[in-house]
Amino acid sequence: MDTVEFDDAPVGPADSPQSIRCTACDAALRSPGRDTVSFLLVDQLTIPLVGCPEHLDQFSTVCGLTTEESATVLEHRPAGGIQCPGCRHASHRHQHPVLPVGTGAVGMLACPAHQDDIIGRYRTGLQTRHHLTASLPSY
């Protein structure tokens, strides 16, 4: 996970973990505005995210593996807004974590506690997906 200023999105060689090969994610991270911010709804959390629709969907699918309910991405501000005051004001900070998702990346505009929660969910979801898709030994 990298922490970057969004207008300074990570750039590196094509096979570097910091590289963002998705031009839509790169553009969204370089200029996060009202039209590029989406919202992840999972359990009782509403987390503002930045990235392209494809990689946001992949991110929410992986996070959804860590809950009994579904994880949903909204392209608009959810009814009732964002309950956490830290997450509500997180977009005013200069640096945010950016997680690689496939060939793209997702930036999180959340408070540190909820960033840690969502990053943990994403990593757990990746492990769960790996275990679910791993080949079973043959006997």
Disulfide bonds with the S-S distance in Angstrom:
none
